[in-house]
Amino acid sequence: MTTLEMMSFSLVAPLTMNGPFVAGCRRFALAFVPLAVAVCGGPVGCGARTGLSDDEGASLDDGALEDAAVEEAAPETSFVEDSSSDEDGPPVQVSPLVIAGDCPDSGATLVYLLSNDSTLVSFYPPTATFATIGPIACPTSSRPNSMAVDHSGTAYVGFLSGELFRVNTATAECQPTPFVAGQGGFTLSFGMGFSGNGDGGTETLYVASAFGDGPESTLASIDTTTFSLEVVGKFNPPVETPELTGTGAGDLFAFYAVGSGSAIGQINKTNADVTAQSMLPGVTQGSGYAFAVWGGDFYTFTAPFGETIVTRFRPSDGSIVQVATSPQVIVGAGVSTCAPQ
């Protein structure tokens, strides 16, 4: 997600969260360790599987995965939580995933990232390393702003214009979709994420409206067969311009700014209620932001200082750790709902 859609406003107030979850933000003590940049260059076919070409059923190439993981993970920067206050309400939880029959390579599924210059990149969480796949060349004059990836490895990329494209995560090939901007009041770019439907196989693409479409974001779903949009409702408590991610087990999560930090909220897909929240103080979204869930952990990609900082939030123990940096500004992230949880 990028902040370009906010440029038409002469003054943008800090995003706030009104509701029971932010009565008291937890305090964190910070211990900084220098980071190393872990970036793998060169075009590689580091996809899981893709739904755009003849290789739909192909598994991840073992050699490409090894290339992406050759560098050691960056030294971690730890944020030690002061858990003396529980006034924020229940923290988010990631449901365990029972792997469906069409997810044979789920253990090697990558997180896919999109930079503000339209470069598609993969990120492998266990080693915190990147690999460049290549530039996408979608037929639009607009810029990318968000991305989601379905269980087959096909990426759906949203642009600032409200257009929606499909991208092959193995080749970066781009194809238009018949989605029409303006449905349900979604005229601008939006946050995106797939979530499983609880039936062991199907999934739904969820989207969240951007700042320019109103003072409070709205949750909706897009049918990727008909490309019709159906509004679920406004987030309650309100959040503004969130990014979304989900799991094959049916979870849906939102990432949004709260004061000078951020938060991850657990979302009820039937009414857009924020049912749980975990605070991420010190994680500032900056000029671009995205996030994804992988292996039961959340990975946020934020650019407060002109480069992307990758931060891992682990719900099981509340730890917040910086694991890598990248010179690219990441505006979209997506991961297959087959990813391990």
N, C-alpha and C positions, 0 to 999 in steps of 0.2 A: 504494500500500500504506500502511496506517495501523498505528499501534502499539496500537490499542484492544484487540486480541486478547490483549495481554500484560498488561492491567491486573489480571487475577486473580492475578498473581504478586506477592508482596511484595517480591521482589528479583530483578532480571534482570541477570545478569552481562553484561559487554561481549561482543558476538559475536566469535568468533575463528575462524580458519581453520587447521585442522590438516592439514598435508600439505606437499609439497615446494615449493609456490609461494610461501610466505611466510617462507622462511628469512631473507631480507633485503629489507625494504621500501625502495624507492628514495626518495631524499630530493629534495624540491622546494624551489626558492627562489621566493617569492611576490612579485609586483609588482602592487599594487592600484591600480585606476583606478575612480572612482565610477561606479556603474551608474545607468542611467535606466530607469524603468518603461515598458515598451511594451505597453500593453493597449488593444485595440480593443473598444469596447462596442457593445451593441445586438445583437438576434437577427439572425443572417444564415445563409443556407444555404450554408455553406462546406464542404460535404461533397465527397468524391470521387464515389463512387457508393454506393448503399445497397441492401441486399437485402430491406428490409422493406416498401417501397411500390412503386407502379407505375413509379417512375423508376429501376428497377434498372440500366438501361443508359445512363442519362444521364451526361454528363460534367460536370466542375466548372464552375460558372457563372463566366465570366471577370470579370464585374463584382464578384461577391463576393470573388474572389481579389484583385482590385485594392484593394477596401476593406480587406482584411486586411493589405495590404502598404504602405499609404500612409505609415505612420510609419517613420522610419529605425530600423535596428537599434540596440539599446542599445550604448553603448561597451563594449568588451570588457575583462575583467579576466584577465590572463594568469598562468598558472602555468608556470614554466620548469623543465623536468625535468632533474634531475641523473642522467644515464644511465650513471654510472660503474659501476653494479652490475647484473648480469644474473642475479642469483640467484633472481629470482621465476619463472623458467621462461619459456617462449615467450609472447609477448603475443598477444592476440586478433587475429583477422583477419576482415574482412568479404569474403565471396566476391562477385565481380562477378555481376550479375543480367542474364540474357537475358530481355528483356521478352516475356511471353506474348501471344498474340493478343487476349486479353480484357482487356488493360491499356492501352488507347489513351491514357488521361489520366494515366499513371503519373508523368510529370514534374511534375505539379501536385498530387500526393497530399499531404494534410496529415497532421500528427500530431494525434490527438484526445486530449483530456485530460478527466479527471473530478475535480472538487473534492470535498472532504469534505461540502459542503452540497448535493451532487447536481446541480451545474451542469456541463453539457457545454460544452467550449471547444475551439476549434481553435488550432493553433500552426503557423506557417509558418516553417520553419528558415532559409531564405535571408535573411529580414528580421528574424527573431527577434520576430515580432509575434503577438498573440493576438486572437481574435474569439470573442465569446460566442454560442453556438448556442441555449442555453436550458436550463431545468431539466428533469431527467428525473423522471417520476412513476411509478416502479415500485411495484406493489402489495405493499409489504412495510413493516414497521416497523423493519427493520434499516437499517444505513448502508452505502454502497458502500465497497469496499476495493481493487478491482483492475479492470482492463479490458484487453481485447484486441480488435483490429479485423481482420476477414478481408479477402480481396482485393477484395470487392465494396463495402467500406465499411461493413458491418454491425458494430456493436460488441457484444461480449459482456461483461456487467458482473457481477462477483462481489460479493456482500455478506458482511458479517461473519457472518451466519447460515448461510452456505454455499449460499444460493440463487443461481441464475444466470439472468440476464435478457438479452434481445436489445434493442438500442437503435438506432434509426435515426439515423445521424450527421448527416443533413440537417435533421431536424425534432425530434430528442430524444424521439420517440415510443418508449414502452417496452412490450415484450411478454414474458410469462413463458415459460420453457422447461420441459420435463418432467424436467430434471435433478434427481436425488434426492441430497441431501447424505448423507454417510456412506459412500459407495462407496470402497473401498480405504483406509479410515481417514481420508478427507478430510472431516472433520466441520465445519471452520471455513472461513473465507475462504482464498483461495490466490492466488499470483502466476500470471499468465496471459500467453501469447504464441502467435501463430500462426507456423508455419514451413512453407515449401514442401516437397513430397515428392520433388522432383527429377525430376518427370515433365513439367514445363513448364506445369502448370495446377492440380493439386490441392494441398491444404494440410491441416495437422493442428493442432488446438488443444492446446497443452501447458500443464500446470498444475504448480505446486510447492506442497507443503503448507506451512501456516503454523506458527508457533511452538507454538501450543497443541495441535497434533496430534502432538507428539513432539519430542525433543531434536535430531533430525536431519531435515532436509527430504527429502521424497520427490518424485521426478519421475513424472508420469503424463500420459496423453493422454485427451481427451474426444472421442468421436465426435459431431459436431454434427448428425448425422442421427438417431441412436438415443439420444444423451446418456448412453451408458454410459462408465464410466471404466475405463481399463486402466493398472495400475501398471507403470512402467518399472523403477524401483529407487531406492535412496537415492543422493544425490549423493556422489561420491567424488573428492577429499576432501570431508568434510562441509561443508555451508553451512547457514545457518539463515534461514528466512523470506525467500527471494529473490524478486525480481520477474523476469519473463521477457520477452524480445522475440525476434523472428526475422525472417528474410528470405525472399523468394521463391526464392532460390537454395538454400535448405535449411539455413541457419545457425540455431542456437539459442543465445541468450546469457542469462546470469543476472546480476543486480545485487544485491549483498549487502554487509553491513557487515563490515569487517575492522578490529578494534581501534577507533581513533577516526576512521578513514576508511572507504573503501568499495573495492570491486573489481568488475570485470566479468569473468566467466568464460565461456569457450566450452564448450558442453555437447555431449557425444556423445548423440544422441537414442536410441540403442539400449541404452545401459547406464547413463546418467546420470553418466558420468565427466566431470570438469572437465579438459579437455585443454589449456587455455591460460588465462592470466590476466593482466589489466592492472590495476595498482594505481591508485587514485584518492585519494591522501592529501589531506586537507583537505576532501573531499566528505563531509559528515556528513548522514545520512539524516533525523534529527530526527523530527518528529511525523507526517510523511507522505512517501512517496517513490514514484517511478515512473521509467521510462526507456523509450526507443525508439531505434531505429536508422534513420537517414535519410541518403541521399547518401553512404554509407560512413562516416558519423560517428555517435557516440552522443550522445544528449541526455538528461541526468539531471535530474529534478525533485525537489528535496529541500527540506525545511522545518525547518532547524535552529533558526531564530529566529522562528517564527510566520508567516513568509511564504515563498513558494516561490522558490528560486534555480534558474535554468536554467543548466546547465553543459554545455559541449560537449567531448567527448573525441574526438580525432582519432587513430585507430590508425596512420595512415600516417606521422605524425611524433611521436606521443606527447604532443602538446600538450593542455592542460586549460585551458579558457577559460570564464569566466562571461559569458553573452551577454544575459541578461534577468532580471527579477524579476517576481513577481506577488503581489498581496496575498492571493490564494486559496491554500489548502493543497491541493496536488494529490495524489491518492491512486491515480490510475490513468492509464495512457497506452497508446495503441495506434496502430498505423500499418498501413495495408494492405501486404500482401506484394508489391503492385505498386509500392511506393515505389521511387524511383531508388536504386541502390547503385553 
